Amino acid sequence: MYYATGSSDVKSNNKELYQWVRDQRKLYKVQQNSTRTCLSDDKIAKLKSIHFRWEVRNDSWEKMFGELEAYKTKFNTLTISRLKSEYHRLLRWLNEQKAIIRHRVVHTAKELERIERLRQLGVVLHEKNSQATGLIETAQDEEENRQSDVYLQSAAHG
């Protein structure tokens, strides 16, 4: 597969290979927590030699975080307009981050690192029974969201 496409990403329509790749990623993750698995050091080395991607979700998070940085640079705010369809995916991602932070009591080390990166970008987080904090918005963003909601309500009724 890698030699044919130059990537360890596999589409789910190739079910056997897709499952095998998922299994390798799971075994590797378990082994990183000091638990022996059937994934040998030799197999890991071979997979690394073809630049096998062990974490797909991390790449996705990084891509979306990059889009959030670009949005902030372009608009000088972290408030994402619901009216601009080209930013719906980014808005949904940011809301998902907010929900993860708000609802989990315990966060993984990776989540805590991501939370800190969001803070450094200027996202304000408010704690709700967790190691991190819950609401992802600045005071300015909160006011702009209220104004957007009022605008959306008046546009729907007028």
ChimeraX attribute file (.defattr): number of C-alpha atoms within 10 A of each C-alpha:
attribute: neighborCount
match mode: 1-to-1
recipient: residues
	/A:1	10
	/A:2	13
	/A:3	8
	/A:4	6
	/A:5	9
	/A:6	11
	/A:7	13
	/A:8	18
	/A:9	15
	/A:10	17
	/A:11	9
	/A:12	10
	/A:13	8
	/A:14	9
	/A:15	11
	/A:16	10
	/A:17	15
	/A:18	15
	/A:19	13
	/A:20	12
	/A:21	18
	/A:22	16
	/A:23	13
	/A:24	18
	/A:25	18
	/A:26	16
	/A:27	17
	/A:28	20
	/A:29	15
	/A:30	14
	/A:31	15
	/A:32	11
	/A:33	8
	/A:34	8
	/A:35	10
	/A:36	12
	/A:37	13
	/A:38	10
	/A:39	16
	/A:40	13
	/A:41	9
	/A:42	9
	/A:43	12
	/A:44	13
	/A:45	12
	/A:46	12
	/A:47	16
	/A:48	12
	/A:49	9
	/A:50	13
	/A:51	13
	/A:52	19
	/A:53	15
	/A:54	18
	/A:55	13
	/A:56	12
	/A:57	9
	/A:58	12
	/A:59	12
	/A:60	11
	/A:61	14
	/A:62	12
	/A:63	12
	/A:64	17
	/A:65	19
	/A:66	12
	/A:67	14
	/A:68	23
	/A:69	17
	/A:70	12
	/A:71	17
	/A:72	16
	/A:73	11
	/A:74	9
	/A:75	10
	/A:76	10
	/A:77	18
	/A:78	21
	/A:79	23
	/A:80	21
	/A:81	14
	/A:82	15
	/A:83	10
	/A:84	8
	/A:85	10
	/A:86	10
	/A:87	16
	/A:88	14
	/A:89	11
	/A:90	17
	/A:91	19
	/A:92	13
	/A:93	16
	/A:94	21
	/A:95	14
	/A:96	12
	/A:97	19
	/A:98	19
	/A:99	14
	/A:100	15
	/A:101	27
	/A:102	21
	/A:103	14
	/A:104	16
	/A:105	14
	/A:106	13
	/A:107	15
	/A:108	10
	/A:109	9
	/A:110	10
	/A:111	15
	/A:112	15
	/A:113	12
	/A:114	16
	/A:115	22
	/A:116	15
	/A:117	13
	/A:118	19
	/A:119	14
	/A:120	10
	/A:121	14
	/A:122	16
	/A:123	20
	/A:124	17
	/A:125	20
	/A:126	16
	/A:127	14
	/A:128	15
	/A:129	14
	/A:130	15
	/A:131	15
	/A:132	19
	/A:133	20
	/A:134	21
	/A:135	18
	/A:136	25
	/A:137	21
	/A:138	16
	/A:139	11
	/A:140	11
	/A:141	17
	/A:142	14
	/A:143	13
	/A:144	16
	/A:145	17
	/A:146	11
	/A:147	12
	/A:148	17
	/A:149	13
	/A:150	12
	/A:151	12
	/A:152	14
	/A:153	11
	/A:154	10
	/A:155	9
	/A:156	8
	/A:157	7
	/A:158	6
